Amino acid sequence: MHFEFSEEQLMIRQAARDFAQTELKPGVIERDEHQKFPAEQVKKMGELGFLGMMVPTEYGGSGMDAISYVLVMEELSKIDASASVVVSVNNSLVCYGLEKYGSEEQKQKYLVPLASGQKIGAFCLSEPEAGSDATSQHTTAVDMGDHYLLNGTKNWITNGGTASTYLVIAQTDPSKKHHGINALIVEKGMPGFTVGPKENKLGIRGSDTHSLMFTDVKVPKENRIGEDGFGFKFAMKTLEGGRIGIAAQALGIASGAYELALEYSKQRKAFGKTISDLQAIQFKLADMATQIEAARLLCLKAAWLKDHDQPYAQASSMAKLYASEVAMRTTIEAVQIHGGYGFVKEYHVERLMRDAKITQIYEGTSEIQRIVISREVLK
Ligand SMILES: Cc1cc2nc3c(=O)[nH]c(=O)nc-3n(C[C@H](O)[C@H](O)[C@H](O)COP(=O)(O)OP(=O)(O)OC[C@H]3O[C@@H](n4cnc5c(N)ncnc54)[C@H](O)[C@@H]3O)c2cc1C
């Protein structure tokens, strides 16, 4: 075991750090305020290879490892979690699923533009009445011979308005329960597919979250991913990797808030000394630093297991559960260390606190992560 990054990993981390400072930081407060999607920034992240990081170069990706992906997600999320969730969804939920389970034709047609950042993808599992209980799909994909007829509504879809390619989970044969679910590739513009209004959210306000409506959408059979009935397994397998991305996003939100609080504590004076001289503040910083380091190691361990083709379901759930809770605790303390200044937008920590909350909810709530982990440990 060694705790050193490779030259390549350090270079990509530095590239992400520089990009976050120069391209994401300017305007991040305004984008949050006006719920503006970071379109230009996403385009540039595509050019830097951040949108298809783990996809082999022959399919338009950067051919990097999951460790590099964690490093990039942490750096981007320190500054702008609305931008980093685009990276997470496109990499882990869309590109990964297509690369691992898609046909060669699907890879050429859909994966290449997604991995090279020319197009953005969305992953559509949740519904108005199916969140944590993802087996209870009400969206139907009726087998019509050469195509599926898709009907239903998906909720809370990240990149919902900006994506071109949507991986949609739907029920084909209810008698087979979750074994009768399929995953279909749906293109924006297919007749009968409409995008609902953008959600007005507490956090990650720049991220583009929409409901999607499907009314008699004809999806060609060749757009089904894997065998008939593979859709639920596809979704669960894809989410295992997705959780590494969200864990790293939570880690970045926590470390971004911690770095701001650390700097602020060295400048702010009270009772004739800097507040970093007060043991109450020092202990907060010590707890933050310790928990962030533990979260980072969990993220890297999950990524390492994935890179080495070892089972990582438990590790990715542990990383997401812990890192998201650390993000919430750390951002609350970062606001506290800033005092009144922490409560206003200019100091960034209030936004990080609002952004942290979503990491405990999407891609499986903290309660669902505990179910996954307890199932694994009780096996
Ligand atoms: C901003 C945002 C972006 C999102 N992006 C996407 C996306 O791109 N694609 C997508 O498919 N979905 C997306 N989601 C949906 C997200 O994954 C769900 O909101 C999440 O899985 C929870 O589902 P729910 O909202 O229906 O809550 P529910 O499942 O109704 O849960 C409500 C509460 O009950 C708890 N609970 C439920 N079941 C259990 C249980 N068995 N044991 C203990 N507690 C339980 C939950 O933990 C939670 O606290 C997004 C959501 C948001 C808010």
The ligand as an SDF file (V2000), in Angstrom:
LIG
                    3D

 53 58  0  0  0  0  0  0  0  0999 V2000
  -31.5350   18.1610   -7.1540 C   0  0  0  0  0  0  0  0  0  0  0  0
  -31.8660   16.7180   -7.4060 C   0  0  0  0  0  0  0  0  0  0  0  0
  -31.2930   16.0770   -8.4930 C   0  0  0  0  0  0  0  0  0  0  0  0
  -31.6020   14.7470   -8.7690 C   0  0  0  0  0  0  0  0  0  0  0  0
  -31.1050   14.1480   -9.8990 N   0  0  0  0  0  0  0  0  0  0  0  0
  -31.5900   12.9290  -10.2780 C   0  0  0  0  0  0  0  0  0  0  0  0
  -31.2460   12.3590  -11.5490 C   0  0  0  0  0  0  0  0  0  0  0  0
  -30.4710   12.9260  -12.3280 O   0  0  0  0  0  0  0  0  0  0  0  0
  -31.8030   11.1710  -11.8880 N   0  0  0  0  0  0  0  0  0  0  0  0
  -32.6580   10.4990  -11.0770 C   0  0  0  0  0  0  0  0  0  0  0  0
  -33.1230    9.4380  -11.4640 O   0  0  0  0  0  0  0  0  0  0  0  0
  -33.0040   11.0100   -9.8610 N   0  0  0  0  0  0  0  0  0  0  0  0
  -32.5020   12.2070   -9.4520 C   0  0  0  0  0  0  0  0  0  0  0  0
  -32.8660   12.7440   -8.2320 N   0  0  0  0  0  0  0  0  0  0  0  0
  -33.8010   12.0150   -7.3770 C   0  0  0  0  0  0  0  0  0  0  0  0
  -33.1710   11.4690   -6.0930 C   0  0  0  0  0  0  0  0  0  0  0  0
  -32.3130   10.4020   -6.4020 O   0  0  0  0  0  0  0  0  0  0  0  0
  -34.3130   11.1050   -5.1450 C   0  0  0  0  0  0  0  0  0  0  0  0
  -34.8930   12.3130   -4.6950 O   0  0  0  0  0  0  0  0  0  0  0  0
  -33.8430   10.2650   -3.9730 C   0  0  0  0  0  0  0  0  0  0  0  0
  -33.4730    8.9770   -4.4110 O   0  0  0  0  0  0  0  0  0  0  0  0
  -34.9230   10.1310   -2.8880 C   0  0  0  0  0  0  0  0  0  0  0  0
  -36.1380    9.7650   -3.4300 O   0  0  0  0  0  0  0  0  0  0  0  0
  -37.4670   10.5770   -3.0480 P   0  0  0  0  0  0  0  0  0  0  0  0
  -37.1850   12.0080   -3.2550 O   0  0  0  0  0  0  0  0  0  0  0  0
  -38.6120    9.9860   -3.7780 O   0  0  0  0  0  0  0  0  0  0  0  0
  -37.6300   10.3350   -1.4980 O   0  0  0  0  0  0  0  0  0  0  0  0
  -38.3640    9.0830   -0.8190 P   0  0  0  0  0  0  0  0  0  0  0  0
  -37.8890    7.8110   -1.4190 O   0  0  0  0  0  0  0  0  0  0  0  0
  -39.8260    9.3320   -0.7920 O   0  0  0  0  0  0  0  0  0  0  0  0
  -37.7890    9.1750    0.6650 O   0  0  0  0  0  0  0  0  0  0  0  0
  -38.3250   10.0630    1.6470 C   0  0  0  0  0  0  0  0  0  0  0  0
  -37.6020    9.7750    2.9560 C   0  0  0  0  0  0  0  0  0  0  0  0
  -37.8780    8.4290    3.3820 O   0  0  0  0  0  0  0  0  0  0  0  0
  -36.6510    7.7310    3.5770 C   0  0  0  0  0  0  0  0  0  0  0  0
  -36.8140    6.3340    3.1890 N   0  0  0  0  0  0  0  0  0  0  0  0
  -37.3830    5.8530    2.0470 C   0  0  0  0  0  0  0  0  0  0  0  0
  -37.3230    4.5070    2.0390 N   0  0  0  0  0  0  0  0  0  0  0  0
  -36.6840    4.1330    3.1860 C   0  0  0  0  0  0  0  0  0  0  0  0
  -36.3180    2.8780    3.7540 C   0  0  0  0  0  0  0  0  0  0  0  0
  -36.5930    1.7260    3.1490 N   0  0  0  0  0  0  0  0  0  0  0  0
  -35.7090    2.8840    4.9650 N   0  0  0  0  0  0  0  0  0  0  0  0
  -35.4210    4.0590    5.5950 C   0  0  0  0  0  0  0  0  0  0  0  0
  -35.7400    5.2810    5.1040 N   0  0  0  0  0  0  0  0  0  0  0  0
  -36.3690    5.3010    3.9200 C   0  0  0  0  0  0  0  0  0  0  0  0
  -35.6470    8.4550    2.6860 C   0  0  0  0  0  0  0  0  0  0  0  0
  -34.3040    8.2050    3.0890 O   0  0  0  0  0  0  0  0  0  0  0  0
  -36.0690    9.8870    2.8530 C   0  0  0  0  0  0  0  0  0  0  0  0
  -35.5250   10.3970    4.0330 O   0  0  0  0  0  0  0  0  0  0  0  0
  -32.5010   14.0580   -7.9080 C   0  0  0  0  0  0  0  0  0  0  0  0
  -33.0510   14.7070   -6.8070 C   0  0  0  0  0  0  0  0  0  0  0  0
  -32.7680   16.0160   -6.5570 C   0  0  0  0  0  0  0  0  0  0  0  0
  -33.4430   16.6980   -5.3870 C   0  0  0  0  0  0  0  0  0  0  0  0
  1  2  1  0
  2  3  1  0
  2 52  2  0
  3  4  2  0
  4  5  1  0
  4 50  1  0
  5  6  2  0
  6  7  1  0
  6 13  1  0
  7  8  2  0
  7  9  1  0
  9 10  1  0
 10 11  2  0
 10 12  1  0
 12 13  2  0
 13 14  1  0
 14 15  1  0
 14 50  1  0
 15 16  1  0
 16 17  1  0
 16 18  1  0
 18 19  1  0
 18 20  1  0
 20 21  1  0
 20 22  1  0
 22 23  1  0
 23 24  1  0
 24 25  2  0
 24 26  1  0
 24 27  1  0
 27 28  1  0
 28 29  2  0
 28 30  1  0
 28 31  1  0
 31 32  1  0
 32 33  1  0
 33 34  1  0
 33 48  1  0
 34 35  1  0
 35 36  1  0
 35 46  1  0
 36 37  1  0
 36 45  1  0
 37 38  2  0
 38 39  1  0
 39 40  1  0
 39 45  2  0
 40 41  1  0
 40 42  2  0
 42 43  1  0
 43 44  2  0
 44 45  1  0
 46 47  1  0
 46 48  1  0
 48 49  1  0
 50 51  2  0
 51 52  1  0
 52 53  1  0
M  END
$$$$
